[in-house]
């Protein structure tokens, strides 16, 4: 089930989510704000007697790893969609601890999927735009995308060329950049 397609607006249960996810489901899906409970990143919170810690998932906006600590001290890690990166191994809250249960998204766990690190993909996107604009400075650069998920590439291009990002409301091509 995808939230954007299958979840009814009158869903009867509270959502405990990252702030970005909360904003998305309220604005894009019309979920009532009173059933959305935003949790801060990297700050332990207690939800119904269980400590919950939201960690960066290195994926699309709002994606988080959930680290749960039960009242008995058991640690449960739920990855959801995430993009593995060596920096995740350096998260202090995961250092020298025993994870008792791991719920791991393995969509792309097959070795046939060998994605380059996100940082390299972003650098490639920026260098490609730089090459195009060097050759033809008045080129309009349009970056097609899903509804969400490519924001890091868009913002890196905008920073590099000191330009603004133009997005259209509810349209599936959110990145448009203009050369100088």
C-alpha positions in Angstrom: 0.0 0.0 0.0 1.3 3.5 -0.8 0.1 6.2 1.5 -0.6 8.6 -1.3 -2.9 6.2 -3.2 -4.6 3.9 -0.8 -5.0 5.5 2.6 -8.5 7.0 3.3 -8.5 10.6 4.5 -10.6 9.5 7.5 -8.0 6.9 8.6 -8.9 6.3 12.3 -5.4 5.9 13.8 -2.8 8.4 14.9 0.2 8.9 12.7 3.6 9.2 14.5 5.9 10.5 11.9 8.8 12.8 11.1 7.8 16.4 10.7 8.4 16.4 6.9 6.2 13.3 6.5 3.6 14.9 8.6 3.6 18.0 6.4 3.4 15.9 3.3 0.4 13.8 4.4 -1.5 16.8 5.7 -0.9 18.9 2.6 -0.9 16.3 -0.2 -3.5 13.9 1.2 -5.7 16.1 3.3 -5.1 14.0 6.4 -6.6 15.8 9.4 -3.8 17.5 11.4 -5.2 16.3 14.8 -4.3 12.7 14.0 -0.7 13.5 12.9 1.9 13.5 15.7 5.3 14.9 14.5 8.4 13.7 16.3 11.7 15.6 16.1 14.8 14.0 14.5 17.6 12.7 16.8 15.7 13.3 20.0 14.4 10.4 22.1 10.6 10.7 22.7 8.3 8.4 24.5 5.2 7.1 22.7 2.9 4.9 24.7 5.7 3.8 27.0 8.2 3.1 24.3 11.2 5.3 23.6 11.3 6.3 19.9 14.3 7.9 18.1 14.0 9.1 14.5 17.3 8.9 12.5 18.2 10.1 9.0 17.4 7.4 6.4 19.3 9.1 3.6 16.3 8.6 1.3 13.5 11.0 0.2 12.2 13.8 2.5 10.6 12.4 5.6 12.2 9.0 5.4 13.5 7.9 8.8 14.9 5.0 10.6 12.9 4.2 13.7 14.9 3.0 16.7 12.6 1.8 19.5 13.7 1.1 23.1 11.1 -1.0 25.0 10.5 -0.7 28.7 12.5 -3.9 29.1 15.5 -2.3 27.3 15.2 -4.2 24.0 16.2 -2.3 20.9 14.3 -2.6 17.7 15.4 -0.9 14.5 12.9 -0.4 11.7 14.6 0.9 8.5 11.6 1.5 6.2 12.9 2.9 2.9 16.5 4.0 3.3 19.7 4.4 1.3 22.6 2.6 3.1 25.6 4.8 3.5 28.9 4.3 5.5 28.0 7.5 7.6 25.1 5.5 9.1 27.6 3.2 10.8 28.9 6.3 12.7 25.6 7.2 14.3 26.4 7.4 18.0 23.1 5.8 19.1 24.0 2.7 17.1 27.5 2.4 18.5 28.3 -0.5 20.8 24.6 -1.5 21.2 22.8 -4.8 20.5 19.8 -4.5 18.2 17.4 -7.2 19.3 15.2 -7.1 16.3 15.7 -5.6 12.9 13.0 -4.8 10.4 14.9 -4.2 7.2 13.6 -3.0 3.8 15.3 -5.3 1.3 13.7 -4.0 -1.9 17.1 -3.6 -3.6 19.1 -6.2 -1.6 19.8 -8.3 -4.7 23.4 -7.8 -5.8 22.1 -7.0 -9.3 21.2 -3.6 -7.9 24.4 -1.7 -7.5 23.6 1.9 -7.0 26.4 4.5 -6.7 26.5 6.5 -3.5 24.0 9.3 -3.4 26.8 11.9 -3.0 28.3 10.7 -6.4 24.9 10.9 -8.1 24.4 14.4 -6.9 27.9 15.5 -7.9 27.3 13.9 -11.4 24.0 15.8 -11.8 25.7 19.1 -10.8 28.6 18.5 -13.2 26.3 17.6 -16.0 24.3 20.8 -15.6 27.6 22.7 -15.4 28.8 21.2 -18.6 25.6 22.0 -20.4 25.5 25.6 -19.1 29.2 26.2 -20.0 28.5 25.2 -23.6 25.1 27.0 -23.9 24.7 29.5 -21.0 21.1 30.4 -21.8 19.8 26.8 -21.7 16.7 26.1 -19.6 17.5 23.0 -17.5 14.5 20.9 -16.6 14.8 18.0 -14.2 12.0 15.5 -14.3 11.2 13.6 -11.1 8.6 11.8 -9.1 6.5 13.8 -6.8 9.2 13.7 -4.2 12.7 12.1 -3.9 15.1 14.2 -5.9 15.3 17.3 -3.8 18.9 16.9 -2.9 20.0 17.0 -6.5 17.8 20.1 -7.1 19.1 22.0 -4.1 22.8 21.1 -5.0 22.3 22.5 -8.5 20.6 25.6 -7.2 23.4 26.2 -4.7 26.1 25.6 -7.3 24.6 28.1 -9.8 23.1 30.4 -7.2 19.6 30.1 -8.8 16.1 29.3 -7.7 14.2 26.2 -8.1 10.8 26.5 -9.7 8.2 23.9 -8.9 4.6 23.5 -10.0 2.0 22.6 -7.5 0.8 19.0 -7.8 2.8 18.4 -11.0 5.4 15.6 -11.4 8.3 17.7 -12.7 9.4 19.7 -9.7 12.9 20.9 -10.8 13.4 23.7 -13.3 16.6 25.8 -13.4 17.7 28.6 -15.7 21.2 29.3 -16.8 22.6 32.9 -16.4 
